[in-house]
Amino acid sequence: MPITEDVRAAARAFLDPDDEIRYIFPASLVVSSRPYVLIVVSRKAVKVLTTGRWQGRLPRAVEVEYPRQTRIGPVTVHLGATFKLGGIQYELDEEYVAVVNAADLERGAGELPPDPLPDL
């Protein structure tokens, strides 16, 4: 399901005024009492925003921030799509695997993302 404009607008409030959202996708912490987060990739940073359990997907606070050159993937899709960011395991819908790969490719390190289906 795509991220709605009201969620994007709420996420922009957590960025610097001269920054812009490049990629945004929902994820969930594998084991947590506050599992729902939004990962926002901007020109300057990668931010993990917590969301309210009862407020849908609207961001509430910045949980952690990483430099833009931080690699988000690789995403493993063996038993559901998962990735590690800052040593924390996250799950996401498979429809967002391409978004993670695009964000990693755009960081400019010259690395290509791994083929998610190497056996095909």
Contacts in CASP RR format, 6 or more apart in sequence:
PFRMAT RR
TARGET T0000
AUTHOR 0000-0000-0000
METHOD contacts of the structure
MODEL  1
MPITEDVRAAARAFLDPDDEIRYIFPASLVVSSRPYVLIVVSRKAVKVLT
TGRWQGRLPRAVEVEYPRQTRIGPVTVHLGATFKLGGIQYELDEEYVAVV
NAADLERGAGELPPDPLPDL
1 93 0 8 1.000
1 95 0 8 1.000
3 24 0 8 1.000
3 25 0 8 1.000
3 26 0 8 1.000
3 38 0 8 1.000
3 57 0 8 1.000
4 57 0 8 1.000
6 58 0 8 1.000
7 24 0 8 1.000
7 38 0 8 1.000
7 57 0 8 1.000
7 58 0 8 1.000
7 59 0 8 1.000
8 21 0 8 1.000
8 24 0 8 1.000
10 58 0 8 1.000
10 59 0 8 1.000
11 21 0 8 1.000
11 24 0 8 1.000
11 38 0 8 1.000
11 40 0 8 1.000
11 49 0 8 1.000
11 59 0 8 1.000
12 21 0 8 1.000
13 59 0 8 1.000
14 40 0 8 1.000
14 47 0 8 1.000
14 49 0 8 1.000
14 59 0 8 1.000
14 62 0 8 1.000
15 21 0 8 1.000
15 40 0 8 1.000
15 42 0 8 1.000
15 44 0 8 1.000
15 47 0 8 1.000
16 44 0 8 1.000
19 42 0 8 1.000
19 43 0 8 1.000
19 44 0 8 1.000
19 45 0 8 1.000
20 42 0 8 1.000
20 43 0 8 1.000
21 40 0 8 1.000
21 41 0 8 1.000
21 42 0 8 1.000
22 41 0 8 1.000
22 42 0 8 1.000
22 43 0 8 1.000
22 103 0 8 1.000
22 106 0 8 1.000
23 39 0 8 1.000
23 40 0 8 1.000
23 41 0 8 1.000
23 99 0 8 1.000
23 102 0 8 1.000
23 103 0 8 1.000
23 106 0 8 1.000
24 38 0 8 1.000
24 39 0 8 1.000
24 40 0 8 1.000
24 41 0 8 1.000
25 38 0 8 1.000
25 39 0 8 1.000
25 92 0 8 1.000
25 96 0 8 1.000
25 99 0 8 1.000
25 100 0 8 1.000
26 36 0 8 1.000
26 37 0 8 1.000
26 38 0 8 1.000
26 39 0 8 1.000
26 51 0 8 1.000
26 57 0 8 1.000
26 92 0 8 1.000
26 93 0 8 1.000
26 96 0 8 1.000
27 37 0 8 1.000
27 38 0 8 1.000
27 39 0 8 1.000
27 83 0 8 1.000
27 90 0 8 1.000
27 91 0 8 1.000
27 92 0 8 1.000
27 96 0 8 1.000
28 35 0 8 1.000
28 36 0 8 1.000
28 37 0 8 1.000
28 90 0 8 1.000
28 91 0 8 1.000
28 92 0 8 1.000
29 35 0 8 1.000
29 37 0 8 1.000
29 88 0 8 1.000
29 89 0 8 1.000
29 90 0 8 1.000
29 91 0 8 1.000
30 82 0 8 1.000
30 89 0 8 1.000
30 90 0 8 1.000
30 91 0 8 1.000
31 89 0 8 1.000
34 50 0 8 1.000
34 52 0 8 1.000
34 53 0 8 1.000
36 50 0 8 1.000
36 51 0 8 1.000
36 52 0 8 1.000
36 53 0 8 1.000
36 56 0 8 1.000
36 57 0 8 1.000
37 48 0 8 1.000
37 49 0 8 1.000
37 50 0 8 1.000
37 51 0 8 1.000
37 63 0 8 1.000
37 90 0 8 1.000
38 48 0 8 1.000
38 49 0 8 1.000
38 51 0 8 1.000
38 57 0 8 1.000
38 59 0 8 1.000
39 46 0 8 1.000
39 47 0 8 1.000
39 48 0 8 1.000
39 49 0 8 1.000
39 72 0 8 1.000
39 85 0 8 1.000
39 90 0 8 1.000
40 46 0 8 1.000
40 47 0 8 1.000
40 48 0 8 1.000
40 49 0 8 1.000
40 59 0 8 1.000
41 68 0 8 1.000
41 72 0 8 1.000
41 103 0 8 1.000
42 68 0 8 1.000
43 68 0 8 1.000
44 68 0 8 1.000
45 65 0 8 1.000
45 66 0 8 1.000
45 67 0 8 1.000
45 68 0 8 1.000
46 65 0 8 1.000
46 66 0 8 1.000
46 67 0 8 1.000
46 68 0 8 1.000
46 70 0 8 1.000
46 72 0 8 1.000
46 85 0 8 1.000
46 103 0 8 1.000
47 62 0 8 1.000
47 64 0 8 1.000
47 65 0 8 1.000
47 66 0 8 1.000
48 62 0 8 1.000
48 63 0 8 1.000
48 64 0 8 1.000
48 65 0 8 1.000
48 85 0 8 1.000
49 59 0 8 1.000
49 60 0 8 1.000
49 61 0 8 1.000
49 62 0 8 1.000
49 63 0 8 1.000
50 59 0 8 1.000
50 60 0 8 1.000
50 61 0 8 1.000
50 62 0 8 1.000
50 63 0 8 1.000
51 57 0 8 1.000
51 58 0 8 1.000
51 59 0 8 1.000
51 60 0 8 1.000
52 58 0 8 1.000
52 60 0 8 1.000
64 86 0 8 1.000
66 85 0 8 1.000
66 86 0 8 1.000
68 107 0 8 1.000
69 107 0 8 1.000
69 108 0 8 1.000
69 109 0 8 1.000
70 85 0 8 1.000
70 86 0 8 1.000
70 107 0 8 1.000
71 104 0 8 1.000
71 107 0 8 1.000
71 109 0 8 1.000
71 111 0 8 1.000
72 83 0 8 1.000
72 85 0 8 1.000
72 100 0 8 1.000
72 103 0 8 1.000
72 104 0 8 1.000
73 83 0 8 1.000
73 84 0 8 1.000
73 85 0 8 1.000
73 100 0 8 1.000
73 101 0 8 1.000
73 104 0 8 1.000
73 113 0 8 1.000
74 83 0 8 1.000
74 104 0 8 1.000
74 113 0 8 1.000
74 114 0 8 1.000
75 81 0 8 1.000
75 82 0 8 1.000
75 83 0 8 1.000
75 92 0 8 1.000
75 97 0 8 1.000
75 100 0 8 1.000
75 101 0 8 1.000
75 116 0 8 1.000
76 82 0 8 1.000
76 83 0 8 1.000
77 94 0 8 1.000
77 97 0 8 1.000
77 116 0 8 1.000
80 91 0 8 1.000
80 94 0 8 1.000
81 91 0 8 1.000
81 92 0 8 1.000
81 93 0 8 1.000
81 94 0 8 1.000
81 96 0 8 1.000
81 97 0 8 1.000
82 89 0 8 1.000
82 90 0 8 1.000
82 91 0 8 1.000
82 92 0 8 1.000
83 89 0 8 1.000
83 90 0 8 1.000
83 92 0 8 1.000
83 100 0 8 1.000
84 90 0 8 1.000
92 100 0 8 1.000
97 116 0 8 1.000
100 113 0 8 1.000
101 113 0 8 1.000
101 116 0 8 1.000
104 111 0 8 1.000
104 113 0 8 1.000
105 111 0 8 1.000
105 112 0 8 1.000
105 113 0 8 1.000
END
